[in-house]
Amino acid sequence: MARNVTVQQIIDRARIHADQRGSGFIRDAEALTLMNEIYPELYDELVGSYENYFMTTGTVTLVPGTTFYALPADFYKMLGVDFKVNADTYVTLYNFSESERNNTFVSGSSIPSGELRLRYIPAPVVFTALTDSFDGVAGWDRLLSLLLAIDMADAEETDSSPLYRKYQRTLQRIQSMAAPRDTGMPARVVDVYSRNLWSYYSSFRYRLQGDEVELISTETVGGSPF
């Protein structure tokens, strides 16, 4: 990890910010509960930068004719879905919108056997112990210690406005620095219809439905490509 910090370290620093050194007003167990409430704020800032700080992968085994499959238990946001053509080749699947559901001949019976690779952002973790750790990246964990300090000050009914100003400065820093993550390679226009087997698999599509992913094969006259 770039900057590994523990929940205990965040709590200790929050007490310094809130001028509650040695105070038992907010116990560690209560601070842990608050930590689980504020951590998603930093997490969403990094997710919203679209720089894949937390990307992971999962697989789905396809059953011919079956259109709905459970998403991973920790699923939050989808980055991409790939169909495994063979051991060394994947093809990108594209989604379809709700308004397109009846625009073509739709058949679940033509869903093939095989495997999907899901590239996704997992939901933020829930901390269960003070020794749990996470990646603060570039000192961005300061945001959490300040948020926690604000909650501590508010609970003690003391003025938290100076802490809030520090929080705003830290947030602005994160927002300005989170992207681009790959500073050596600027973003560029991508041809999503390039020749990567797309013409053979253009009828195989997906969409997210609650805690499941729905697959369809939009057949035209001539049948399925599978």
C-alpha positions, 0 to 999 in steps of 0.5 A: 500500500502507498500509505497504510494507516489503521483505524486507531491512528485515525481516531488518535489524530482526530482527538488531537484535532478536536483537542480531546487528548486523553478524553474519554468523552468518545470511547474507542468503540464509539469512534469506530462506529463513527469511522464506518460512517465517514469512511465512505466519504473519502472512498466516494471521492476516489471512486468519483475520480474514475481512476480505479483506486479500488478496482477488483475482478470477479467471475460469473459462470454462465448457464445456457439459457439463464439470463440473470446472475448474482453480482458479487456480494461486495459489488458497488459500481461496474467498470466493465464486463468481458466474455471469455472467448478462450483461455487467452481472449476476452471480448468486451460486452456492452450494456443496453438501456431500459428503453432498448429492452423491446427494440429487437428480438430478445432471446435468453435461450441463446445465452451461451455457456462460458464465463464472464469477467467482471471488472468492478468497484467493491463497496467500502469496507466495514471496519470491525477492529481498531487494528483494521487498516486501509490505504490513505494514498497520499495522506488523504486519510487526513480527511477522515481524521478531520471528519471524525474530529468534527463529529467529536467536537459536535458531540461535545458541543464545542465550535467545530468551524475551524475543523470544518475549514481544515476539512474543506482545504483537505477535500479540495486537495484530494479533488485536485490531485485524485485525477489523473492518476496516470500522469505520464499517459493523458486521456484519449479518445477510444474507438469502442467499435474497434476490431476486437471480435465485436462484430461476432458478439455485438448481440450479446449484451448486459445490464444491471438489475438490482443485485443481479446482472441481466444478459440478453442476446439480441438476435436478428434474422439469421440467428445467434452468433454463438 
